[in-house]
Amino acid sequence: MFSIFKKKMTTPPIAKAKPVEHFTDIEPFINYFREETGIDFANKKAIVTNKLIIFCRSHEIYDFDTCLWEVKKNETLKQELIDTFAVNETYFFREIKQIKEVIQKAKSIHSKIEILCAPSSSGEEPYSIAILLLEEGFRPDQFHIVGIDISDKVITKAHEAVYNKRSLHRVEPNLIYKYFTQSGDDYILKDFVKQQVSFRRVNIFDSGFNNLRKFDYIFSRNMMIYFDDETKQKAKKILKNLLKNPNEPILFGHADMVN
């Protein structure tokens, strides 16, 4: 008769077993990434392994083989992986001497000047070129710049054109005032500069890359540092095919080391 006062017995929750992780052989991933993007991580295995483990765990994947299988069949996951491993830090007016030399050469061109930045990263380089062209007296209808990159993440940031003070540390205050609008800690590039640059997500090794227009000048800075020698020469040949004048040199960065 006193059973109604007894506590109802409940079954204790069963602890969920922790998945067994198997993060061992990074080589298949490095080979796949090289084939897809040209980027060679062979000398950065420890860094790549740590970043890939974090990537896997964030997607509840517990071994590299499964990760690679999922990436190959899921284009969205593949792009997220590329965004994770191919994002470069840059800033305005980087290697500015080279840009100024090109602008002086461009003054002799009497048609609309077409410039390619490959890669464009988050937009600092192509926007730097646009600002310096405007500062040299070029009208907006006299030039256009195309920026390309394999990362959706940086292309989105380039379109937004919102930067922090660190990105502008080499820009003189009068130019910041002229070309940016400050909002709190952010600096927003003004629309009349943004309109001079268009961006596309594209891999230079894709078959459709050569469908881009021809360019007077091509900047390819801080991309070759990720390629082995064979891939560097392949990339150089691809870029050369997009020059209006085949005798014009590709403008590599100081760290790219391309003969």
MOZI-V657068 format. One record per residue. N is the residue number from 1. PSI is psi in radians with two decimals (999 if undefined). OMEGA is omega in radians with two decimals (none if undefined). BURIAL is # if it has 24 or more other C-alpha atoms within 12 Angstrom, else .. Layout:
{{N;PSI;OMEGA;BURIAL} {N;PSI;OMEGA;BURIAL}}
This chain:
{{1;-0.35;-3.14;.} {2;0.18;-3.07;.} {3;-0.43;-3.11;.} {4;-0.31;3.14;.} {5;-0.11;3.14;.} {6;2.50;3.12;.} {7;2.41;3.11;.} {8;2.21;-3.13;.} {9;2.33;3.11;.} {10;2.63;3.12;.} {11;2.19;-3.13;.} {12;2.52;-3.13;.} {13;2.49;3.12;.} {14;2.16;-3.12;.} {15;2.32;3.14;.} {16;2.21;-3.11;.} {17;2.38;3.12;.} {18;2.26;-3.13;.} {19;2.55;3.11;.} {20;2.12;-3.13;.} {21;2.54;-3.12;.} {22;1.20;-3.12;.} {23;1.55;-3.05;#} {24;-1.25;-2.97;.} {25;1.90;-3.12;.} {26;-0.23;-3.03;#} {27;-0.81;3.14;#} {28;-0.63;3.10;.} {29;-0.80;3.14;#} {30;-0.74;3.12;#} {31;-0.75;3.13;.} {32;-0.79;-3.09;#} {33;-0.65;3.09;#} {34;-0.77;-3.13;#} {35;-0.64;-3.07;.} {36;-0.62;-2.99;#} {37;-0.28;-3.04;#} {38;-0.18;-3.09;#} {39;2.24;-3.07;#} {40;1.99;3.13;#} {41;0.32;-3.04;#} {42;-0.54;-3.13;.} {43;0.16;-3.11;.} {44;0.68;-3.02;.} {45;-0.70;-3.10;.} {46;-0.80;3.13;.} {47;-0.79;-3.12;.} {48;-0.72;3.13;#} {49;-0.82;-3.14;#} {50;-0.75;-3.13;.} {51;-0.65;-3.13;#} {52;-0.62;3.07;#} {53;-0.78;3.11;#} {54;-0.75;3.11;.} {55;-0.80;-3.13;#} {56;-0.86;-3.11;#} {57;-0.63;-3.14;.} {58;-0.33;3.11;.} {59;0.26;3.12;.} {60;0.77;3.04;.} {61;2.36;-2.94;#} {62;0.23;2.97;#} {63;2.70;-3.05;#} {64;-0.60;-3.12;#} {65;-0.77;3.12;#} {66;-0.69;3.12;.} {67;-0.83;-3.12;#} {68;-0.69;3.12;#} {69;-0.76;3.14;.} {70;-0.73;-3.12;#} {71;-0.69;-3.10;#} {72;-0.49;-3.10;.} {73;-0.08;-3.09;.} {74;1.82;-3.05;.} {75;-0.60;3.13;.} {76;-0.76;3.11;.} {77;-0.67;3.11;.} {78;-0.79;-3.14;#} {79;-0.64;3.09;#} {80;-0.66;3.09;#} {81;-0.78;3.10;#} {82;-0.75;3.11;#} {83;-0.61;-3.12;#} {84;-0.66;-2.99;#} {85;-0.16;-3.02;#} {86;0.32;-3.13;#} {87;2.19;-3.13;#} {88;2.51;3.04;#} {89;2.36;3.13;.} {90;-3.11;-3.13;#} {91;2.89;-3.11;#} {92;2.54;3.06;#} {93;0.56;3.07;#} {94;2.34;-3.09;#} {95;0.93;-3.00;#} {96;-0.51;-3.12;#} {97;-0.74;-3.14;.} {98;-0.71;3.13;#} {99;-0.77;-3.13;#} {100;-0.63;3.11;.} {101;-0.71;3.12;.} {102;-0.72;-3.13;#} {103;-0.66;3.09;#} {104;-0.67;3.08;.} {105;-0.63;-3.08;.} {106;-0.37;-3.14;#} {107;-0.33;3.13;.} {108;-0.11;-3.14;.} {109;2.24;-3.06;.} {110;-0.02;3.03;.} {111;3.10;-3.14;.} {112;2.28;-3.07;.} {113;2.22;3.13;#} {114;2.22;-3.10;#} {115;2.41;3.09;#} {116;2.36;2.98;#} {117;1.97;-3.09;#} {118;1.73;0.16;#} {119;2.88;3.12;#} {120;-0.26;-3.03;#} {121;-2.38;-3.05;#} {122;0.32;2.94;#} {123;-0.16;-3.06;#} {124;-0.72;-3.10;#} {125;-0.96;3.14;#} {126;-0.63;3.10;#} {127;-0.60;3.06;#} {128;-0.78;3.14;#} {129;-0.75;3.13;#} {130;-0.78;3.14;#} {131;-0.79;-3.10;#} {132;-0.59;3.04;#} {133;-0.78;3.11;#} {134;-0.68;3.12;#} {135;-0.49;3.14;.} {136;0.09;3.05;.} {137;0.08;3.07;.} {138;2.37;3.07;#} {139;2.70;3.13;.} {140;-0.52;-3.12;#} {141;0.01;-3.10;.} {142;-0.10;-3.12;.} {143;2.74;3.01;#} {144;2.54;-3.10;#} {145;2.35;3.06;#} {146;2.26;3.06;#} {147;2.30;3.11;#} {148;2.63;3.08;#} {149;2.80;3.14;#} {150;-0.08;-3.06;#} {151;2.12;3.03;#} {152;-0.67;-3.06;#} {153;-0.83;-3.10;#} {154;-0.54;3.07;#} {155;-0.71;3.09;#} {156;-0.77;3.12;#} {157;-0.66;3.12;#} {158;-0.72;3.08;#} {159;-0.70;-3.12;#} {160;-0.64;3.09;.} {161;0.81;3.06;#} {162;2.15;-2.99;#} {163;2.78;3.09;#} {164;3.06;-3.06;#} {165;-0.56;-3.14;.} {166;-0.67;3.13;.} {167;-0.40;-3.07;#} {168;0.28;-2.99;#} {169;-0.28;3.11;.} {170;0.08;-3.11;.} {171;2.28;-3.13;#} {172;2.54;-3.08;.} {173;-0.65;-3.13;.} {174;-0.56;3.10;.} {175;-0.61;3.05;.} {176;-0.80;3.14;#} {177;-0.66;-3.07;.} {178;-0.63;-2.97;.} {179;-0.09;-3.10;#} {180;2.70;3.00;#} {181;2.16;-3.11;.} {182;2.37;3.07;.} {183;1.71;-3.05;.} {184;-2.17;3.12;.} {185;-0.01;-3.10;.} {186;2.67;3.07;.} {187;2.05;-3.04;#} {188;2.13;-3.13;#} {189;2.42;-3.10;#} {190;2.62;-3.00;#} {191;-0.60;-3.07;.} {192;-0.34;3.02;.} {193;-0.78;-3.14;#} {194;-0.61;-3.10;#} {195;-0.25;-3.14;#} {196;-0.11;-3.05;#} {197;2.36;3.00;#} {198;2.65;-3.06;#} {199;2.56;3.07;#} {200;2.47;3.00;#} {201;2.00;-3.12;#} {202;2.58;3.07;#} {203;2.25;-3.09;#} {204;-0.30;3.13;#} {205;-0.02;3.06;#} {206;2.60;-3.09;.} {207;-0.52;-3.09;.} {208;0.00;-3.07;.} {209;-0.66;-3.10;.} {210;-0.07;3.09;.} {211;-0.13;3.05;.} {212;2.76;3.11;#} {213;3.01;3.05;.} {214;2.65;-3.05;#} {215;2.61;3.06;#} {216;-0.68;-3.12;#} {217;2.48;3.10;#} {218;2.10;3.01;#} {219;2.27;3.06;#} {220;1.41;-3.01;#} {221;2.32;3.11;#} {222;0.56;2.95;#} {223;-0.74;-3.07;#} {224;-0.37;3.14;#} {225;-0.31;-3.13;#} {226;-0.04;-3.05;#} {227;2.64;2.95;#} {228;3.03;-3.02;#} {229;-0.72;-3.12;.} {230;-0.76;-3.13;.} {231;-0.59;3.07;#} {232;-0.80;-3.12;#} {233;-0.64;3.09;.} {234;-0.78;3.14;.} {235;-0.71;3.14;#} {236;-0.75;3.14;#} {237;-0.72;3.12;.} {238;-0.79;-3.14;#} {239;-0.68;3.13;#} {240;-0.62;-3.11;#} {241;-0.25;-3.13;#} {242;0.02;3.13;#} {243;2.39;3.03;#} {244;-0.74;3.11;.} {245;1.89;-3.08;.} {246;-0.26;3.12;.} {247;-0.12;3.11;.} {248;2.32;-3.12;.} {249;2.61;2.94;#} {250;2.41;-3.09;#} {251;1.58;3.13;#} {252;2.83;3.07;#} {253;2.87;-3.11;#} {254;-0.46;-3.08;.} {255;-0.07;-2.99;.} {256;-0.52;3.06;#} {257;1.10;3.09;.} {258;2.18;3.13;#} {259;999;none;.}}
